[in-house]
Amino acid sequence: MIIDWQRFHAEIRYIGRYRWGEHQGSYTGGLYDHMLWVLTDGEAEMRSSSGAVPLHRGRCVWFRPGVDFHITQTKAHLSMY
């Protein structure tokens, strides 16, 4: 896919590390903006209208706005950048 950068603007709004705790066993909802996760630890499963995807260390996930999803931790707590 070729992106015409003359028509689009991208900016990084937030950079940081995040770790889900035990009280955050699942999340259901969507996003208002694009989000990129690089998973550094943990395991979970993400479900959306396109199916289920396992989340684990080393996986990179790009979330788009307007897409609802459900994430459930399975074994270890998720950590991501």
C-alpha positions as a printed Julia matrix, in Angstrom:
81×3 Matrix{Float64}:
   0.0     0.0    0.0
   1.42    3.37  -1.01
   0.48    6.3    1.21
   0.16    9.74  -0.36
   1.76   11.77   2.45
   0.73   15.03   0.74
  -2.89   14.2    1.69
  -2.35   12.72   5.17
  -0.89   13.94   8.44
   0.41   11.62  11.16
   1.58   12.53  14.63
   2.54   10.61  17.74
   0.27   11.66  20.59
   1.27    9.25  23.32
   4.31    7.1   23.94
   4.64    4.98  27.01
   4.6     1.57  28.54
   1.43    0.13  29.96
   0.81   -3.0   32.0
  -2.62   -4.45  32.68
  -3.18   -5.43  36.3
  -5.24   -8.31  37.64
  -8.31   -6.09  37.92
  -8.15   -5.45  34.16
  -8.89   -8.97  32.96
 -10.8    -7.81  29.9
 -11.74   -4.77  27.82
 -14.61   -4.25  25.42
 -15.03   -1.17  23.26
 -13.4     0.79  20.51
 -11.06    3.7   19.95
 -11.46    7.26  18.71
  -8.0     7.25  17.1
  -5.44    4.84  15.68
  -3.35    2.97  18.22
  -0.29    0.76  17.75
   0.59   -1.82  20.41
   3.87   -3.71  20.59
   3.36   -6.46  23.17
   6.36   -7.09  25.41
   4.88   -9.62  27.83
   1.72  -11.54  28.64
  -0.94  -13.41  26.72
  -4.48  -12.54  25.69
  -7.05  -13.06  22.98
  -8.6   -10.27  20.94
 -11.94  -10.71  19.18
 -13.42   -8.38  16.58
 -15.81   -8.67  13.68
 -13.0   -10.21  11.62
 -12.36  -13.03  14.12
 -10.07  -13.96  17.0
  -6.36  -13.13  17.22
  -3.96  -14.39  19.9
  -1.95  -11.62  21.57
   1.47  -12.5   22.96
   5.0   -11.2   23.39
   6.43   -9.94  20.1
   3.09   -9.27  18.41
   2.38   -5.84  16.95
  -1.28   -4.78  16.63
  -2.68   -1.73  14.85
  -6.12   -0.67  16.09
  -8.28    1.5   13.84
 -10.97    3.91  15.04
 -14.55    2.73  14.7
 -13.77   -0.98  15.1
 -15.15   -2.58  18.26
 -13.07   -5.31  19.89
 -12.91   -7.41  23.03
  -9.62   -8.37  24.71
  -9.35  -11.02  27.46
  -6.11  -11.8   29.29
  -5.44  -15.53  29.36
  -2.3   -16.25  31.39
   0.16  -13.49  32.24
  -0.57   -9.77  32.44
  -0.23   -7.84  29.19
   2.57   -5.31  28.89
   2.85   -3.12  25.84
   4.39    0.0   24.34
